[in-house]
């Protein structure tokens, strides 16, 4: 709904998407909504982004993702 900032696609077709960047001078469509990370399985017939739950104890109110990258071991 508020647009994504970055995407990283793994070799197996899973895509991680960061969303909710708030930056001075950049219009925010949801200024009171914290940032989010979504997962999309590009192998599905009709892929859709699903919000990932973030662990307890993480400060969601100040989560402002700018970029995303993954590490495959």
C-alpha positions as CSV (number, residue, x, y, z in Angstrom):
1,X,0.0,0.0,0.0
2,X,2.8,2.4,0.8
3,X,5.3,1.2,-1.8
4,X,8.5,-0.8,-1.4
5,X,12.0,0.6,-1.1
6,X,14.1,-2.5,-2.1
7,X,13.9,-6.1,-3.1
8,X,16.3,-9.0,-2.9
9,X,15.6,-12.2,-4.7
10,X,17.2,-15.5,-3.6
11,X,18.2,-18.2,-6.2
12,X,15.3,-20.3,-5.1
13,X,12.7,-17.7,-6.1
14,X,11.9,-16.2,-2.7
15,X,11.9,-12.4,-2.7
16,X,12.3,-10.2,0.4
17,X,10.8,-6.7,0.1
18,X,11.5,-3.8,2.4
19,X,8.7,-1.2,2.7
20,X,7.9,1.9,4.7
21,X,10.9,4.2,4.2
22,X,10.4,7.6,5.7
23,X,12.9,10.2,4.5
24,X,13.0,13.9,5.0
25,X,11.5,15.6,1.9
26,X,10.0,12.3,0.7
27,X,6.2,12.1,0.8
28,X,5.0,9.3,3.1
29,X,1.6,7.8,2.3
30,X,1.4,6.3,5.8
31,X,3.5,8.4,8.1
32,X,2.3,6.7,11.3
33,X,2.8,3.2,10.1
34,X,6.1,1.4,10.9
35,X,8.3,-0.2,8.2
36,X,7.7,-3.7,7.1
37,X,9.4,-6.7,5.5
38,X,7.4,-8.8,3.0
39,X,8.1,-12.2,1.5
40,X,7.0,-13.2,-2.0
41,X,7.4,-16.7,-3.5
42,X,8.0,-16.0,-7.2
43,X,7.5,-19.8,-8.0
44,X,3.8,-19.5,-7.2
45,X,1.3,-19.2,-10.0
46,X,-0.1,-15.9,-8.5
47,X,2.6,-14.7,-6.2
48,X,1.6,-12.2,-3.5
49,X,3.5,-10.4,-0.8
50,X,3.0,-11.6,2.7
51,X,4.1,-9.5,5.7
52,X,6.7,-11.2,7.9
53,X,6.2,-11.1,11.6
54,X,9.1,-9.4,13.4
55,X,10.3,-10.9,16.7
56,X,9.2,-9.5,20.1
57,X,11.5,-7.0,21.7
58,X,12.2,-5.3,18.3
59,X,11.4,-1.5,18.3
60,X,8.8,-1.6,15.5
61,X,7.8,2.1,16.0
62,X,11.2,3.3,14.8
63,X,11.7,0.6,12.1
64,X,12.5,2.5,8.9
65,X,14.0,0.1,6.4
66,X,16.3,1.5,3.7
67,X,17.4,-1.3,1.5
68,X,17.6,-5.1,2.1
69,X,20.2,-7.7,1.4
70,X,20.5,-11.4,2.1
71,X,23.3,-13.8,2.8
72,X,23.1,-17.4,1.5
73,X,25.5,-19.9,3.2
